Amino acid sequence: MNQLAIPPLRTLLFSFHEMLFQSPAEPERISPGARHTLLACTGGSGAVQVNETSLMLAKGTCFLLPPDTSCLVAPAAEESVSYFRLDFFVYQMEDQSSHPYRGKLFAGADDFVVHPFSPVLQKLQTLYSTRHPDNDPGGMRERILFHELLELIFAAKRNADTRLSPELAVEQTRAFLHTHFQEPITVEQLASLAHLPRWQYSHLFKSLTGQKPLDYLTDLRIRRAKELLLYSDDRLYEIADQVGFKDQYYFNRRFRQATGVTPRQFIRMQQERLSYRDATGRKIALPPAPERIVMIGDAPGELLALGVSPVGVNKANSSGILYQEQLFGVADIGHPVDWEKIAELQPDLILLGFCEDEELIRKLSRIAPIVTYNKYAPLYQRFRTIATIVGRQQLAEEWIATHEQKLNALKRHLPLPNREETASSFICQDGKLFVMAGKGLLSTLYGSGMVNAQANIRKLIAQHVAFAEVTPEQLPLFAGDRVYLIQSANDSQTRQQLERTAQWSNLPAVQNGQAYLIDDKWNYDDPITKQYLLDELPVLLGQTS
């Protein structure tokens, strides 16, 4: 039977039905019935099985599925995957009447890659947050956004190349590794999947991931082996086979190369790690590999940098962060925290910035094991603490080593300040003025020698003070030769009042044109913000020459 011709889009009408944001931990079956479905992957990797065909799922990949097309969405091993699902009806206009259209909208494959993906992602997020109940006048805006989104999607589908750009092709082979790591895999096979010469593939893979393809594959296998060592009763040779090593001897050798210990030593060390004393001095029995973590009291940059996506955060503490996109779909537990909301999330671990409120800790402990940490501790110390709690110490050490390398490289290329010149930063929040010391914009740079801390700020840092409230009259006591005033989005009025005071106007830095207004997104003190900060330093601190 010949396939029916696909009608021109101008003869079709589109009606929005439902939109969901999904982040499944297990394979999920989608059966849209009479509706057309758009799937748009926003993060992670996995696979979509449509009929008998398995298709790769990675950020920027979209699927346009006609009605009655059942599919299975499966996250990759060791990874999560998140996507928007948008269901809609299509009607075909004929002779001033319409009837449901249940065929394909485009010829060829159902999947395609949207590049650049940011405009589509922004439209998806806006539509998702603008949904209205039936008969709500605001629904008109929803319909407009829906059609604007379809316009972007259809244009991307029409313009999609039959072959991906080299970078996207390499990224999809990375997703392939996450779902096939237990199989024998060669670089030649991966290069063939990407339709690239081996030399070009290996170069692109390392530039995108920081590792050679087979080193990346070995890391995946070691990570899975760690889980099996902790959670299964399988023998070592059985675990070696399950994760893709040819024999137990080779498995032992590669495991020791990657971790510094043998598999049996790893098991003993992890058993000892599970008994942990937190910042309050309490001894906690940690879950071996927590997957559903709620973080209270700080932005979750440390967790995200360790490859852990929390299930709940206080989004008021994450307002304005650079990585908002990575928190889309993460539940907001409120401020003050909503106990019922946290309980609904069924966390297996709760992380709490340092707290001496025993009643608060007692309530949280009824929901899940709770571990407190000092959120005002220096970055490396805090990062290592959280990495220890979630069992990802090696990743933290790798990040710190890379960060130090980049800092040293910047020191060689950026002009350093004069030996006598000092710098300080201030922020206005909640009607108060604070001087930043061991936390925020300049904290990393004080220790590296790229920026000299003002004398009184050095004293605060020596006392392990993260920041301190000051009055306008105390400004001269902390102001350096260069002053960076951080503009807080929630308190621009206090900042403007400060700038009109004589104390501010009389600062030497202000009179010498060395006072700078900086966005508060740089005042967060987590690994992700610090990573962005290194890239922006030539712009933010370029005035130091």
N, C-alpha and C positions, 0 to 999 in steps of 0.2 A: 504494500500500500504506500503510495506517495505521501510524504509529509506535507501537511497543509502549509501554504505560504504564510509568512509572518506579515501581518498588516502593518502599514506605515504608522508610526507613533502618533501622527496628527489625527488619526481616526480613533484613538483610544482615550478613554477617560479613566482617571486614577482616583481611588477613594481610600484614604488612610483608615486603618482598622486598629492596630495595636503596635506598641513598641516596648521591647524588653531589653534590659542589659543583663547579660549572663556571664558568669565566671565559674563554670563547672569544675569540680574536682574530679568527677568521674565522667565517662562517656555519656552523652545526652542525646536522646532521640528527638528529632523534630518532625512533626507530621502536620503540615499547614492546612490540609484539607482543600477547600475551594479557594484558598487565598494564595496570592503570589507572595514570595518571601525574599527579603534582602538580608543577607548576613554580611556584616562588616567587622573584620577582626581589628581590635584596638590594641592588642598586646599579647605577648607570649607566643607560643607556637603549638601546633598540633596537626590534626588531619580531619578532613570532612569526607565521609564515605557517602557517595551518591550512587545508588544502585550498586553496581559491582566495581565502581571506580573510586580509588582513594586519592584525594587531592590534598596538597599541602595547605596548611593554615598558618599564616604569619601576619604581623601587623601590616595593614594596607591591602590585604587580600579581601576581595568581596565576591559574593555569590548572588546571582539572580536566579531563583528557583521558581519554576512554574507550579501551579496547583497540583496536588496529589503526588508531589515529589518528596518522599520520605528520605531523610538523611540522618547520619550519625556524626555528631561532633565529639571529638576525643582530644583532650589535652595531651601534649607530649609527656613522656616519662620525665620526672624531675622538674617539670615546668607547669605553670598555670597558663590558661588561655582566657582571654576575655573578648567579648564581641557584642555588638548590637544586633538584635533581631527585629526587623520591621515587617509586619504583615499588612498587605493592602489588597484591595479588589481592583480588577481591571474590567472595563466595559468597552465594547466596540460599537461605534456609531454607524448605523446603516439606514439610509432612507428615513431620516428624522426620528429614528428609534434606536434603542440600545439593547444589547444583550451581553451577558457575562462572557468574557474572553478568558480561556483557560490554557492557552498555548504559550509558547516561549515568546519573550519580547525581543530576543536577538538570536541570530543563527550562531552556530558554533558552540564553544565550551561555555558552561555556566559560570566558571570562575575567571577572574581577571584581577590584575593588580592596579590599584589607584596610586598614581605618582604625579605630583605630590599629594600626600594623604591629608595634610593638615586642614585644608579648607573643608573637606568632607567630614573629618572628625569634628571640627568645630560646629558644623551644621547639625550633625547627629546629636552632639551634646546639648545644643540649644533646643532642638526639637524635643529631646527627652525631658528636659527640665521645663518645657512650656506646655506639656500635655494638659488638657482640660477635660472635665467630664462633659457628657452630652448636654446640649442646650446651653452651655456656657458661652457667652459672647466672645470670650477669649479664644474659643475654638477656631475662629477665623484666622488668627495669627498662626495657629497650629497647622491649618490647611495650607497657608502660604509657605511656611517653612518646609512642609512635606513636599510641595511641588518644586521648591528651590533645590531641595536635596536631590529629588529625582533628576532634575536637570543636570546637576553635577555628576551624578552616578551614570546617567546615560551618555554624557559626553566622555567620561572616562572609559566606559565600555567601548564606545565607537573608536576611540583613539588608542586603545590598548594594543600594544605590539604583540605579535604572535610569540615573540621571544623577549624575555625580560631583559632589563639592563643588567650588565655584569654584576653590579653590586647587589641588586635584588635577587638575582639567580644564586649568588653565593649565600645570601641570607636564607634562601629556601633550602639549600643543602644543609645549612646549620639546623633547621627544623627537622630535616630528614634524619640527621644524626641522633636527635633526641628521641626519635621513635624507632630507630633501627640499630642502636648502639651495641646490642647484644650479637649482631651479625658480623661476619667477616667483611670489613670495609677497607678499600684502598683509596689513595688520593686520586688515582686514575679514574676510579668509579665515580667519585664526587665531581671531578672536573668534567667528566662526560655528562653527568646530570645537569651541570651548569652550562654545558655547551661552550666550554672554554679550554684553551690549552692548559696543561698542567702548571706550567710556570706562572701564567697569569692568575689561575685559580688560587694557587698557594699564596701568591703575593697579596691578592685581594682579601683572602680569608684572614691572613694575619693582620692586615691593616684594619679590618672590621672587628676582629675579636681579640687581637693582641696575642694570639697563639697560632702555632702551626696546626693544620687540620688534624693530624694524628695525635698531637698533644691534647687538643680539645676533646677528641674522642676518648682518650685515656682518662681525662678528668671526669667525663660523664660516667664511665664505667666504675671509676673509684668511688664516686659519690653514691652510685647505686649499691656498690659492694658494702659501703659503710652501713646503709640501711639494713641490708640482709644480715650483716654481722651482728647488729643490735637486736633485730626483731625476729630473726628466724633461727631455727635449730639446725639448719643445713650445714653439712660439712664444708670445709674450705674448698675442696675440689668441686663440689656442687655449686658453690657461690661463684667460683672462677668461671665455670661453664655458663652460668646464667647471665653473667655480665659481659661475656664475649672474650675472655682470655683463654688461650689454647690449653693451658694446664695450670696446676696449682703452683708449680715452681715459678713460672713466669708471672703469675698473679702476685705471689709473695714479693717478687723482686720489684715489680712496678708499683705495688702498694707502698713498699718501704721508700722507694724513690720519691713518691708523691707526698707522703705524710711524715717520713722520718722514723716511722715505727712499723713493726710487723702487724699483720691483722690481729693476732692474739694480744699483742701489747695494746693495740687500739681498743680492743674490747675492755681490757682491764682499766685503761685510762678513762674511758667513757663511763664505766661503772662508778669510778671515783668522782668524776665530774658531776654526776647526778645529785650529789650531796653538796649544796652550794650555800654559802653564807652571804646574805645580801647587805645593802647599805645600812640597814637598820640593825644588823648583827643577828638577824633571825636565820636559822638554818632551814633551807628549803629543799624539798625533794623535787628536782626539776624533771619535767617530762623529757624523754630522750631526744626527740626531734619534733618540737612543737610546730604545728602548721597553722593553727587558728589563734593568732595573737592579737590581743587588744592592747593598744598603747595609750597611756594616759599621762598628760602633763607636758608633752613635748612633741615637736614635729618628728615624723617617723623616718627621717633620712637615713639613720644608721641601719634600720631594718631593710629599707629598700636597697641600699648599697650592698647589703649582704645577700640580696636575691630573695628576701622574704617580704611578701606583701601582707600587711596586717588586715584583719577583718573589720577592725573598728579603731577609730582615732577621734580625738577631740579636734575637730576641724577649725575651731576658733583659734587654736594654737598653731595652725598651719596656714593662716590667712596670708596670702601674698607670696607663698613659697614658689620657687622656680619650677618645681616638679608637680604642679597641681594635676596635670594630666594623669600621673601615675596613681593618684588617689581617687580617680573617677570610679565609682562603684564601691568604694570602701565606705562602710557605714559611719555616720557621725554619731558619737555617743553623747554629745551635748556638753554644755558647761554651765553649771556643775553636771557631773556625769549622770546619765540616766541608767539606773541599776537594771531596770527591766529590759532596756535595750541591750545592755551588755549580756544579760542572761540569755536573751533570744539568739545572740550570736554564737552561743555555745563555745566559748574560747577554751583552749587547753592551756593557755598561759596569759597572765596579765602583767604587763610591764608598767611600772609606776615611777615617775620622776621622784626623787628623794622626798619622803613624806614622814613626818613624825606623828601623824594623826592615827593613833591606834584604832579608833573606832572605824575610820575609813578602811584601814587595812583589814579589820575583822569582817566588815561587810563584803569586801571584795573577795576575801578568802572563801566565802561561802559559794562563790560562783566558779572559781578556778584557782590553781596555784598562783600566788602573786609575788613578784620579785621587785623590790625597789632598787633603784640605782640613782646615783648623784648626777642629775642632768646638768649641773653647773661645773662638773669636772672638766678638765681640758679635753679637747677633741679626741686625741689618741687614746687617752685613758678611758673615756666614756665608750668609745667605739670598741675597744678591746673587751670591756665589761659586757656589753650587749652581745658581742660575738661569742663570748664564753657562755652566756646564758642560753643562746640558741644553737650552740654547737658548731659555729662557723669561724673558729679562730684563724684558720689558715687564710680564708678569704680576707679577713681584716688585715692580717699582716701583709698580704699581697697588695692591698689597696694602699696601706701606709707607705710601703716601699716605693710604689709607683708615684704617690703624691710627693714624697721626698725628692725623687728624681726630677719631677717637674718643677718643684720649688728651686732646686739647685740650678736647673737649666734657666729658669727665669732670672735668677740672681746674676747669671753670667751675661744675660742679654739686656736686662732692664738697667737703666742708670740708678745706682743706689743713692740714697739721700746723703747729704753732708754728715760727717761724723757727729757734729754738734746739733744738727737739726732734729726736732722731735715732732711727733704727730699724736693726735688724740681724736676720739670720736664720741659724739653725744647723740642721744635720742630722746624725743618727747613722747611720752605715753601716759594715757589716763590722767592728763593734767599735770604730770610730773616730769622733771628733767633727770636723766641718768647719764653718767659717764660710763663708757664701756671699758672693761679691763681684760679679764681672761676669757671673754666670750664676744662673738660678733665679728664685724668687718675686719678689724685690724689684728685680731688675736693671733691668727696664724702667722702674720707677717712680723709681729713683735719678736716672736721666738726665732724666726729665721734670719733676723738681722736686716731684712729688706726695709723695715720701718722702725725707727727708734721710738720707744714709748717715752712719754713725758714722765718726769721724775716721780710725781705722786701716783701716777698710774702704775709705774714699776713696783711701787710699794704695795699697791692693791693686788697686783699679780703675784707677788711674793707671798701674800697672805691668802692666796687661792680665792680671791674675790672675783666673781664673774662680772658684776656691774654694781654701781652704787648710786643712790639718789643724791643729787646735789641741788643747791639753790642757785639762782642766777648770780647771786653775790659770790658764790664759790667758783664760778667759771674760771677766773684767772689762776686759781690754784691747780687746775687740771688741763688748761688749754695749752697745746703745744704750738710749735712754729707753724704747723699746718693743722687745720681743724676740719673734720668731716662731720657735718650735721646730717643725721639720718632722718629722712622725712617719713614719719609713720602715717600710713593711710587713715588710721582711725583717730589721729589727733593732730591735724594740720593747724588747728586754731592755736594750740599751745606753742607750737613751733613759730608761728607767725608773731605771736605776742613776744616770744623770746627775741626774735630778730629785731624787734622795735625797741628793746631795752638798751640803756646806755652800757650795761655790763657787756653785752654782746658787741655793740658797735665799737667799744674801746679795746677789744681784744687785738693784739698786734697782728694775728693771723687775718682778721677781718680787714684791718686797715691796710695790710700789705697785699690784699687780693689773694690770700692763701686759705680762704675758707670755702669749702665745697659742699654742695647739697647732693646727697647720695640716696638712691631709692632703698627702702627698708627691706627689699627682697635679699639684699646682700648682708643683712644683719643676722641671718640664721647661721647656726654653727654646726652644721651637719656635713657629712662627707659629700653629698651630692652638691650642695651649695658651694662648698669649698672647691670642688672640681670645676664648676662653672666659673668661680671667682678667678682661678688661675688663668683662664682664657680671657677674662675681661680686665685683668690688672693693667695691661698696657694702656687701656682707655681710662679706667678709674683712677689710677695712680700715675698716669703719664706726666702729670704736672711736677713730678719729683725730680725732673732733670734740671 
